[in-house]
């Protein structure tokens, strides 16, 4: 009696490791997005950008907006670095003045 196995359903250790890496990357990306949106949601960002475009931000507000943009870039870089190096992210601090800027918009 011979038993035939369907090898198309076989899950290898490499496949499991690849899936685990993908799930970890997704988790870090989601954490990054959640942290950013928790401080600066899309609608608020659009309002600030609009005000910046038409010149309605004060010098202090514009500086806070620049720091916010740098913070977002740093958050994304931190996530990418953590994923590529297989380490836990060391998230950057929220920049000074960002919470005040968000509260105004």
N, C-alpha and C positions, 0 to 999 in steps of 0.2 A: 504494500500500500504506500503510495507516495503522496505527500502533502504538498500542495502548491501554495506558496505564499505570495501575496500581493506586495511586492517591494516598493510600489509607488507611494504607499502610505508610511513607509519607514521614515522615522525622524532621527537624524543623526545628531551627535553631540555638537558638531559644527553648526548645524541648523539651529539648534537650541541656543548656542552661544550668540549667533548672529541675531536671533530674535530678542534675546536678553539685552544685547547692546542697543538695538533699535528701540526697545521699550524704555531703557534707561535714558537714551537721548531724548525721546518724546517727553519723558517725565521732567527732565531738566528744562527743555524748551517751554513746556507748559508752566513750570514754576517761574521761569523768567517772565513770561507774558503776564502771568497772574500778578507778580510783584509790580511790574510796570503799570498795568491797568489799575491796580489797587491804589496807586498814587495819582496817575495821570491817564484817565480814560480817554477814549478816542474822541468823544464830543468836546471835552475840555481842551484837548490838544488842538482840535480844529478851530475852536474859538480863539485860543492863544495865537495860533499861526495866522489866522485872519487879522487879528489885531496887530500883529507884527508886520504883516504885509502892507497894511494901510497906515502904518506909523503911529498907532495909538498906544504903544507900550512906552512907559517911562524908561529911563536909562536903567534903573534898578530892575524893572520887570524884564527888560531885554537881557540883562545879565543873568537873571534867574532862568530865563528861557534858554539861553546858551548853555548854562550849566545842566539844564534838564536834557537837552539834546546830547551833551557829552555823557551824562549819566546813562541815557538809553543805550548809547554806543558801548559804554563800558559794561552794561548789563549783558548785552548781546555777546560781546567779546568774552566775558566771564563764562557764559553758558557754552560757547563754542570751545573754549579752552578746557573746561571741565569734561565735556564730552570727549574731546580728542585725547585727553590725558588720562581719562578714567578716574578722575578725582571728584570730590564734592565741590560745588561752586562756593567761592568766597565772595558773596554778593557785595558790590560797592554800596557805600552809604548814600542815603538820599541827600541830594545837594541842598545847601543852605538856601532858603528863600523859595524853594519849590512848593512847599505846602501853602505858603502865603499866596503865591501866584495862582495856584490851583483854586484856592478859596475865592479869589477875585473873579475867576472865570467859570 
